[in-house]
Amino acid sequence: MRFAVISDIHSNFMALENALCTIEDMRRRGEGVDGIIFLGDYLTDFPYPQNTLRLIDECIAEFPCHFVRGNREDYLIRHRHAPNEGWSYSSSSGSLLYTYENLTEADLDRIESFSHCINITTKNLPTITACHGSPGDSKEWIMNRPQLIDKYTTEIAGELLLCGHTHRGGIVEANGRRVIFCPSVGLPQDRRYGSRMLILESKRGVWRYNSIPVGYDKNKMLAEFHRSGLYEKAGVWARCIIKSMFDEHDHAARCVALAWRKATADGFSGGQVLPEKYWTDAAAELGII
């Protein structure tokens, strides 16, 4: 039994397409997968989210697929039910709004139907529990947090827990269970350079994995940021994502944190939407713009 595990696409349809080509090449060599496990954060940040959903439809037509919902999908669903939360074309929410406006009601129905945590059972093999952040919260970070890992490994049904969200790979054992953190296909931020997916394979009744590199043309994707209008609509956030795409560091998190520090120092108390001044000041200081 063999699964491909794909996490954190973030609308990077070029990386996803190449991951699927790699899976197809494996099938031609007689090393095909029996299914694909998707660990959430399918959308936002890169252009043309509908292209990512089209590729996922192609996966569903070819393979048994398992889906969990990521925190990015949660943001989109929350906006669907509370559309007056102040999203606008800006550095704070432009990427989210762009994605939302490129989705249909059927698309939103689909991602809303995904669970935050699922169990995958296969005959005579250990159960796999899959989630995005943690079994309890799509945004919860449990990597390098022993207390949380101890908590969830005593609560889950599976002998193996698959997590996304971190954009980096890793493995840890606790309470007789293994936790595997899946690297990102769409926006990697790992010690091992490059977009990656996992191949999870059962050997002697134990799930083992290999990390598989997935390449794509980053300059071609940069052109799509401009062609789509996302470069203008998402402001500094788009610049952070582009810089992260090329050097694979988390510039968005650094920029957000610095922008908020600058706003707080100025006594800003205007809610959750930061004025563009703080975004641009932070981005300039960090060398993003």
BELJO-V291482 format. One record per residue. N is the residue number from 1. RES is the residue in one letter. PHI is phi in radians with two decimals (* if undefined). OMEGA is omega in radians with two decimals (* if undefined). Layout:
N_RES_PHI_OMEGA / N_RES_PHI_OMEGA
This chain:
1_M_*_-3.08 / 2_R_-2.47_3.08 / 3_F_-2.06_2.83 / 4_A_-1.57_3.12 / 5_V_-2.11_-3.06 / 6_I_-2.17_-3.09 / 7_S_-2.34_2.94 / 8_D_0.90_3.10 / 9_I_-1.28_3.13 / 10_H_0.95_3.12 / 11_S_1.19_3.10 / 12_N_-1.41_-3.02 / 13_F_-1.19_3.11 / 14_M_-1.19_3.10 / 15_A_-1.14_3.12 / 16_L_-1.10_-3.13 / 17_E_-1.05_3.12 / 18_N_-1.24_3.04 / 19_A_-1.10_3.14 / 20_L_-1.20_3.05 / 21_C_-1.13_3.09 / 22_T_-1.10_3.10 / 23_I_-1.10_3.11 / 24_E_-1.15_3.09 / 25_D_-1.08_3.10 / 26_M_-1.09_3.14 / 27_R_-1.11_3.12 / 28_R_-1.10_3.12 / 29_R_-1.48_-3.11 / 30_G_1.41_-3.13 / 31_E_-2.08_-3.04 / 32_G_-1.14_3.11 / 33_V_-1.59_3.12 / 34_D_-1.63_3.12 / 35_G_3.07_3.12 / 36_I_-2.20_3.07 / 37_I_-1.87_3.11 / 38_F_-1.83_-3.01 / 39_L_-1.84_2.97 / 40_G_1.62_-2.99 / 41_D_0.93_3.11 / 42_Y_-1.28_-2.88 / 43_L_-2.19_-3.12 / 44_T_1.41_3.00 / 45_D_1.55_3.09 / 46_F_-1.86_-3.08 / 47_P_-1.25_2.97 / 48_Y_0.95_3.14 / 49_P_-1.04_3.14 / 50_Q_-1.11_3.09 / 51_N_-1.18_3.08 / 52_T_-1.11_-3.13 / 53_L_-1.16_3.08 / 54_R_-1.09_3.13 / 55_L_-1.15_3.09 / 56_I_-1.15_3.06 / 57_D_-1.05_3.11 / 58_E_-1.13_3.07 / 59_C_-1.08_-3.10 / 60_I_-1.07_3.13 / 61_A_-1.24_-3.04 / 62_E_-1.83_-2.98 / 63_F_-2.39_2.85 / 64_P_-1.12_-3.08 / 65_C_-2.13_3.13 / 66_H_-2.18_-3.03 / 67_F_-2.22_2.89 / 68_V_-2.12_-3.10 / 69_R_-1.66_3.10 / 70_G_-1.70_-3.13 / 71_N_-1.16_3.11 / 72_R_-1.14_3.06 / 73_E_-1.15_3.09 / 74_D_-1.05_3.12 / 75_Y_-1.06_-3.12 / 76_L_-1.15_3.14 / 77_I_-1.18_3.12 / 78_R_-1.08_3.11 / 79_H_-1.14_3.11 / 80_R_-1.04_-3.09 / 81_H_-1.63_3.09 / 82_A_-2.43_-2.99 / 83_P_-1.25_-3.10 / 84_N_-1.74_-3.07 / 85_E_-1.51_2.99 / 86_G_1.64_3.07 / 87_W_-1.14_3.12 / 88_S_-2.64_3.05 / 89_Y_-1.35_-3.04 / 90_S_-2.82_3.10 / 91_S_-1.16_-3.08 / 92_S_-1.28_-3.01 / 93_S_-2.49_-3.08 / 94_G_-1.08_3.13 / 95_S_-1.15_3.11 / 96_L_-1.14_-3.12 / 97_L_-1.14_3.10 / 98_Y_-1.01_3.13 / 99_T_-1.07_-3.10 / 100_Y_-1.01_-3.08 / 101_E_-1.29_3.08 / 102_N_-1.74_3.11 / 103_L_-1.89_3.05 / 104_T_-1.64_3.06 / 105_E_-1.06_3.11 / 106_A_-1.13_3.08 / 107_D_-1.07_-3.13 / 108_L_-1.17_3.06 / 109_D_-1.01_-3.09 / 110_R_-1.11_-3.07 / 111_I_-1.20_3.09 / 112_E_-1.26_3.14 / 113_S_-1.35_-3.13 / 114_F_-1.25_3.07 / 115_S_-1.53_3.09 / 116_H_-1.34_-3.10 / 117_C_-2.59_-3.14 / 118_I_-2.34_3.00 / 119_N_-1.97_-3.13 / 120_I_-1.99_-3.10 / 121_T_-1.93_3.09 / 122_T_-2.32_-3.03 / 123_K_-1.02_3.04 / 124_N_1.09_3.11 / 125_L_-2.21_-3.14 / 126_P_-1.05_3.10 / 127_T_-1.13_3.06 / 128_I_-1.84_2.95 / 129_T_-1.76_-3.10 / 130_A_-2.19_3.11 / 131_C_-2.63_3.07 / 132_H_-1.66_3.12 / 133_G_-1.47_3.07 / 134_S_-2.62_3.09 / 135_P_-1.06_-3.09 / 136_G_-1.74_-3.00 / 137_D_-2.77_-3.09 / 138_S_-1.14_-3.08 / 139_K_-1.81_-3.06 / 140_E_-1.30_-3.13 / 141_W_-1.74_-3.13 / 142_I_-1.97_3.08 / 143_M_-1.04_-3.14 / 144_N_1.10_3.07 / 145_R_-2.17_-3.00 / 146_P_-0.98_-3.12 / 147_Q_-1.13_3.12 / 148_L_-1.21_3.10 / 149_I_-1.09_3.10 / 150_D_-1.07_-3.14 / 151_K_-1.08_-3.03 / 152_Y_-1.29_3.13 / 153_T_-1.27_3.00 / 154_T_-1.60_-3.05 / 155_E_-1.80_-3.01 / 156_I_-1.32_3.10 / 157_A_-1.42_-3.04 / 158_G_-1.40_2.99 / 159_E_-1.46_3.09 / 160_L_-2.24_3.06 / 161_L_-1.99_3.05 / 162_L_-1.76_3.12 / 163_C_-2.22_2.95 / 164_G_-1.81_2.94 / 165_H_1.35_-3.05 / 166_T_-1.37_-3.06 / 167_H_1.10_3.10 / 168_R_-2.59_-3.09 / 169_G_-1.56_3.09 / 170_G_3.00_3.13 / 171_I_-2.55_3.10 / 172_V_-2.57_3.11 / 173_E_-2.09_3.10 / 174_A_-2.77_3.08 / 175_N_0.95_3.11 / 176_G_1.29_3.11 / 177_R_-2.13_3.11 / 178_R_-1.92_3.04 / 179_V_-2.04_3.11 / 180_I_-1.94_3.07 / 181_F_-1.68_-3.04 / 182_C_-1.61_3.05 / 183_P_-1.17_-3.07 / 184_S_-1.64_2.97 / 185_V_-1.33_-2.96 / 186_G_-1.56_-3.02 / 187_L_-2.60_-3.04 / 188_P_-1.17_3.07 / 189_Q_-2.54_-2.94 / 190_D_-2.16_3.03 / 191_R_-1.18_3.10 / 192_R_-1.59_-3.00 / 193_Y_-1.20_3.00 / 194_G_1.88_3.04 / 195_S_-1.10_-3.07 / 196_R_-2.55_2.92 / 197_M_-2.20_3.10 / 198_L_-1.94_2.89 / 199_I_-1.96_-3.09 / 200_L_-1.81_-3.03 / 201_E_-2.35_3.11 / 202_S_-1.50_3.08 / 203_K_-2.35_-3.12 / 204_R_0.96_3.07 / 205_G_1.35_3.14 / 206_V_-2.18_3.09 / 207_W_-1.43_3.08 / 208_R_-2.16_-3.06 / 209_Y_-2.39_2.97 / 210_N_-2.19_3.08 / 211_S_-1.64_-3.03 / 212_I_-1.98_3.12 / 213_P_-1.23_3.13 / 214_V_-2.33_-3.13 / 215_G_-1.69_3.00 / 216_Y_-2.80_-3.07 / 217_D_-1.50_-3.07 / 218_K_-1.21_3.10 / 219_N_-1.17_3.07 / 220_K_-1.16_3.09 / 221_M_-1.16_3.08 / 222_L_-1.00_3.10 / 223_A_-1.07_3.13 / 224_E_-1.21_3.04 / 225_F_-1.01_-3.12 / 226_H_-1.28_-3.10 / 227_R_-1.10_-3.07 / 228_S_-1.35_-3.03 / 229_G_1.57_-3.11 / 230_L_-1.14_-3.14 / 231_Y_-1.01_3.13 / 232_E_-1.40_-3.01 / 233_K_-1.25_-3.08 / 234_A_-1.79_3.00 / 235_G_0.97_-3.11 / 236_V_-1.08_3.14 / 237_W_-0.99_3.12 / 238_A_-1.08_3.10 / 239_R_-1.11_3.10 / 240_C_-1.09_-3.13 / 241_I_-1.12_-3.14 / 242_I_-1.10_3.12 / 243_K_-1.09_3.10 / 244_S_-1.13_3.11 / 245_M_-1.04_-3.07 / 246_F_-1.45_-3.07 / 247_D_-1.92_3.00 / 248_E_1.12_2.96 / 249_H_-1.93_-3.05 / 250_D_-1.52_-3.12 / 251_H_-1.25_-3.14 / 252_A_-1.10_-3.14 / 253_A_-1.10_3.13 / 254_R_-1.13_-3.11 / 255_C_-1.21_3.10 / 256_V_-1.04_-3.10 / 257_A_-1.08_-3.14 / 258_L_-1.20_3.12 / 259_A_-1.06_3.12 / 260_W_-1.18_3.09 / 261_R_-1.10_3.11 / 262_K_-1.14_3.13 / 263_A_-1.14_3.13 / 264_T_-1.12_3.11 / 265_A_-1.09_3.11 / 266_D_-1.48_-3.11 / 267_G_1.39_-3.13 / 268_F_-1.11_3.13 / 269_S_-2.46_-3.03 / 270_G_-1.66_3.11 / 271_G_1.73_-3.02 / 272_Q_-1.57_-3.09 / 273_V_-1.72_-3.12 / 274_L_-1.37_3.00 / 275_P_-1.04_-3.07 / 276_E_-1.05_-3.13 / 277_K_-0.93_-3.08 / 278_Y_-1.26_3.06 / 279_W_-1.09_-3.06 / 280_T_-1.20_3.11 / 281_D_-1.11_3.14 / 282_A_-1.16_-3.11 / 283_A_-1.12_3.11 / 284_A_-1.14_-3.14 / 285_E_-1.13_-3.10 / 286_L_-1.53_3.13 / 287_G_1.34_3.14 / 288_I_-1.45_3.07 / 289_I_-2.17_*
